[in-house]
Amino acid sequence: KMTRGTHIFGDIAHVVSAGVDSAGLVVAVEDQLTLDVWRGTFTREFIEQLTHKTGNYKPFETFVAMLDAAILKKGDLVALEFLAYDALDAEPQRQPADRDKRYLVLTYSTEFDRAHFPLPLLQHSKPDVAILQRTIRALQQELQQSRPPTREPQDSALLTRLRQELAASKRQRDILAAELQMREGRQGSEISDRKDVGVLKQIIEHLEEDILVEKNKFHHALQRKQQQIDDLTSELEAVRASERNLRVRYRALVAELAVIKAAPAPTRKAASPRSTP
């Protein structure tokens, strides 16, 4: 279980988290402006030796409870500070690797006693301008790929062909109907003509059935196309919403890059001198 809390160090919001796992006490501090993270893992022996060196010994479980209370800002007995390495470095020269080290200082104060417990943390990650730019390009490519392909030419060709087939069937029906009327209007028609009339009537009936079938096909095709249009419209709206979100993220990343490039390194205050036992 991790305890988390937001603290202001050097006018910048930081998220402080701590928890105990099989390796010991895990502590992390994240800068909410630059997204830098400092972490450290401390064994039971390290914590108890640290408290012993300060002259104010605390068992491991007690120290964890004090740190949790400080993170959650419970009470006035404990507080946190986040200091640069050189603020507590007594040696004038240090290794280059130590430049990324910070201290999370847990201060325990009572009416007659005051103790500082510095926890060294190493930088876990550092923002990379190139990585952020690659992320922006990847988001832009994802946006382009998420846009649906254009299907209007294919759909229009299908509808045109169906309309042409329907019009041809209607013309053929009209021609046969006219011929039927001419035959029925003749006086003294022979039996063969009557048979032809019957055949023509059957042909017309079949053609009307075919036209009805074509109308139904055309209607169903229109319904399918309308459903596809509705689906594509909904998909387009979703893509536009995603595009707006990506543009907001893009502007946020650009703003973060500008802050990273323009902001000077924050000045940290030195910790109060340690009390002697």
Stockholm file with secondary structure:
# STOCKHOLM 1.0

chainA/1-277         KMTRGTHIFGDIAHVVSAGVDSAGLVVAVEDQLTLDVWRGTFTREFIEQLTHKTGNYKPFETFVAMLDAAILKKGDLVALEFLAYDALDAEPQRQPADRDKRYLVLTYSTEFDRAHFPLPLLQHSKPDVAILQRTIRALQQELQQSRPPTREPQDSALLTRLRQELAASKRQRDILAAELQMREGRQGSEISDRKDVGVLKQIIEHLEEDILVEKNKFHHALQRKQQQIDDLTSELEAVRASERNLRVRYRALVAELAVIKAAPAPTRKAASPRSTP
#=GR chainA/1-277 SS CEEEEEEEETTEEEEEEEEEETTEEEEEEEETTTCCEEEEEECHHHHHHHHHHTTCCCCHHHHHHHHHHHHTTCSSSEEEEEEEHHHHCCSSCCCGGGGGEEEEEEEEECSSCEEEEEEEEEEEECCCHHHHHHHHHHHHHHHHHHSCCCCHHHHHHHHHHHHHHHHHHHHHHHHHHHHHHHHHHCTTCCHHHHHHHHHHHHHHHHHHHHHHHHHHHHHHHHHHHHHHHHHHHHHHHHHHHHHHHHHHHHHHHHHHHHHHHHCCCCCCCCCCCCCCC
#=GC SS_cons         CEEEEEEEETTEEEEEEEEEETTEEEEEEEETTTCCEEEEEECHHHHHHHHHHTTCCCCHHHHHHHHHHHHTTCSSSEEEEEEEHHHHCCSSCCCGGGGGEEEEEEEEECSSCEEEEEEEEEEEECCCHHHHHHHHHHHHHHHHHHSCCCCHHHHHHHHHHHHHHHHHHHHHHHHHHHHHHHHHHCTTCCHHHHHHHHHHHHHHHHHHHHHHHHHHHHHHHHHHHHHHHHHHHHHHHHHHHHHHHHHHHHHHHHHHHHHHHHCCCCCCCCCCCCCCC
//
